[in-house]
Amino acid sequence: MIISVTSLKGGVGKSTITQNLAVCFAQSGYKVCIADADTNQSALRWSSLRDETLPPIPAFGTPEKTLSANIKQLAKDYEIVLIDGTPTLDKITSKIIVLADLLLIPILPSGLDIWATEQFLQRYEDAQIEKENPIPARFILNRYKPNTNMSKEVKEVLQETSIQVCESTLKDRTAYAEAVIKGLGVYEYKDEKAKTEFVQLYNEIFSIVKSL
């Protein structure tokens, strides 16, 4: 199973969501790895910080030239391959979408993210034509503030697109940043609210994975 986590905008939480999903899959007994296609290679650094007593989550750099071949090989060796995408309009984003068995698109509740999403939707439609098959996809609302008008409006706009929005949302919690610099996911960290919140998202993603 190849799960791509990507968007066309930086700072939306792609790496954080990728790493935390990897932890949840690993803690559930799955053999999981991360293919780090992001230019800052944060997943590689995060993986190297994990304590050896924790479930292993190796991360691999994936140059654009060999991306497809590398991902296909990893998919033979691991049950779950999570691609940490890069925020760009370059061809690599299309490759990351085409490779996906499931596509996850983090988005912040802001007008700038909606504008970027309009471009992403076109790239997504083109990728499905190239693949000649539908690509299951979900938006993930990150740093979501349910009581603000902007959050409500962004969610309503997303619900009118061709991609479904995850019921589970993630709030703006310092636990995510604190866990990352320790090589952890919030499932392994001390903040129970963050853990509960992310497990809800994981369970929703897991149910989609099992249905594919």
C-alpha positions in Angstrom: 0.0 0.0 0.0 1.4 3.3 -1.1 0.1 6.4 0.7 1.2 9.8 -0.7 1.0 12.8 1.6 1.4 15.9 -0.5 0.1 19.3 -1.6 1.3 22.3 -3.6 1.9 24.5 -0.5 4.6 24.3 2.1 4.0 24.5 5.9 0.7 22.5 5.9 1.9 19.6 7.9 2.8 17.0 5.3 5.9 15.7 7.1 4.3 15.8 10.6 1.2 13.9 9.3 3.4 11.4 7.4 5.6 10.7 10.5 2.6 10.3 12.8 0.8 8.0 10.5 3.9 5.9 10.2 4.1 5.6 14.0 0.5 4.5 14.2 0.9 1.9 11.5 4.2 0.7 13.1 2.6 0.5 16.6 -0.2 -1.5 15.0 2.3 -4.1 13.8 2.7 -3.1 10.2 6.1 -3.0 8.4 6.2 0.6 7.4 8.7 3.0 5.9 8.8 6.6 4.7 10.0 7.7 1.2 11.2 11.2 1.7 10.6 13.2 -1.4 10.6 16.6 0.4 13.6 18.8 -0.3 14.3 19.4 3.4 14.6 15.6 4.1 13.0 16.0 7.5 11.7 12.4 7.6 15.3 11.2 7.3 16.4 13.3 10.3 13.3 12.3 12.3 13.9 8.6 11.6 17.5 8.8 12.8 16.3 10.2 16.1 14.0 7.3 16.9 15.1 5.2 19.9 16.0 1.6 19.1 13.4 0.4 21.6 10.6 1.9 19.4 9.1 0.2 16.4 11.6 0.9 13.5 10.4 3.3 10.8 13.2 3.6 8.2 13.2 6.6 5.9 14.7 6.7 2.4 15.6 9.6 0.2 13.9 9.4 -3.2 15.5 11.4 -6.1 13.0 12.4 -8.8 14.9 10.6 -11.5 14.5 7.2 -9.7 11.4 8.0 -7.7 9.0 5.5 -9.4 11.4 2.6 -9.4 12.4 3.2 -5.8 8.8 3.4 -4.5 7.8 0.3 -6.4 10.7 -1.6 -4.9 9.9 -0.3 -1.4 6.3 -1.5 -1.9 7.6 -5.0 -2.3 9.6 -4.9 0.9 7.1 -3.0 3.1 3.4 -3.3 3.9 3.0 0.4 4.1 5.0 3.0 2.1 4.3 6.6 3.1 5.6 9.2 0.6 6.4 12.6 2.2 5.7 14.8 -0.8 7.3 18.1 -1.8 5.4 21.4 -2.3 6.0 22.2 -5.9 4.4 22.3 -9.3 7.2 20.3 -10.8 6.7 16.9 -12.4 7.7 15.1 -9.2 4.3 16.0 -7.6 2.5 14.4 -10.5 4.6 11.3 -10.0 3.8 11.2 -6.3 0.1 11.4 -7.0 0.2 8.7 -9.8 2.1 6.3 -7.5 -0.5 6.6 -4.7 -3.0 3.9 -3.8 -4.3 6.6 -1.4 -3.6 10.3 -1.6 -3.8 12.5 1.5 -3.8 16.3 1.1 -3.2 18.3 4.3 -4.6 21.8 4.2 -4.8 24.8 6.6 -7.9 26.8 7.0 -6.7 29.8 5.0 -7.5 31.6 1.8 -4.0 31.0 0.5 -4.4 27.3 0.9 -7.7 27.3 -1.0 -6.0 29.1 -3.9 -3.2 26.5 -3.9 -5.8 23.7 -3.8 -7.4 24.9 -7.0 -4.1 24.3 -8.8 -3.6 21.0 -7.0 -7.1 19.7 -8.1 -6.1 20.2 -11.7 -2.8 18.3 -11.1 -4.9 15.5 -9.4 -7.3 15.3 -12.4 -4.4 15.1 -14.8 -2.8 12.4 -12.8 -5.9 10.2 -12.8 -6.0 10.5 -16.6 -2.4 9.5 -16.8 -2.9 6.6 -14.5 -6.2 5.6 -16.3 -7.7 4.8 -12.9 -9.3 6.7 -10.1 -7.0 7.7 -7.3 -8.7 7.7 -3.9 -8.0 10.9 -2.0 -8.9 12.8 1.1 -8.3 16.3 2.4 -7.0 16.6 6.0 -7.8 19.8 7.8 -4.8 20.7 9.9 -4.5 23.4 12.7 -8.3 23.5 12.5 -10.3 25.9 14.7 -13.9 24.7 14.5 -15.4 27.9 16.0 -13.8 30.3 13.5 -15.6 31.5 10.3 -12.5 30.9 8.2 -12.3 27.2 9.2 -16.0 26.7 8.5 -15.8 28.4 5.2 -12.7 26.5 4.0 -14.3 23.2 5.0 -17.5 24.1 3.1 -15.4 25.0 0.0 -13.5 21.7 0.2 -16.7 19.7 0.5 -17.8 21.1 -2.9 -14.7 19.6 -4.6 -14.3 16.1 -6.1 -12.2 15.0 -3.1 -13.8 14.0 0.2 -12.7 15.7 3.5 -11.7 13.6 6.4 -14.2 13.8 9.3 -11.2 13.8 11.7 -9.3 17.1 12.0 -6.1 18.1 13.7 -5.7 21.2 16.0 -2.8 23.5 16.4 -0.9 21.7 19.3 2.7 22.1 20.4 2.8 18.4 21.0 3.3 17.7 17.3 6.4 19.9 17.1 7.8 18.6 20.5 7.3 14.9 19.5 9.0 15.3 16.1 12.3 16.6 17.5 12.5 13.5 19.7 11.9 11.1 16.8 8.4 10.3 18.1 4.8 10.5 17.0 2.2 11.9 19.4 0.9 8.3 19.9 4.2 7.8 21.8 4.2 11.2 23.5 2.8 12.6 26.7 0.0 14.7 25.3 -3.2 12.6 25.6 -5.3 15.1 23.7 -3.0 15.0 20.7 -2.7 11.3 20.9 -6.5 10.8 21.0 -7.0 13.3 18.1 -4.4 11.6 15.9 -5.6 8.1 16.6 -9.1 9.2 15.4 -7.5 10.3 12.1 -5.5 7.2 11.9 -8.5 5.0 12.4 -10.4 6.9 9.7 -7.4 6.5 7.3 -7.0 2.8 8.2 -10.7 2.1 7.4 -10.1 3.6 4.0 -7.0 1.6 3.5 -8.8 -1.6 4.4 -11.6 -0.9 1.9 -9.2 -0.5 -1.1 
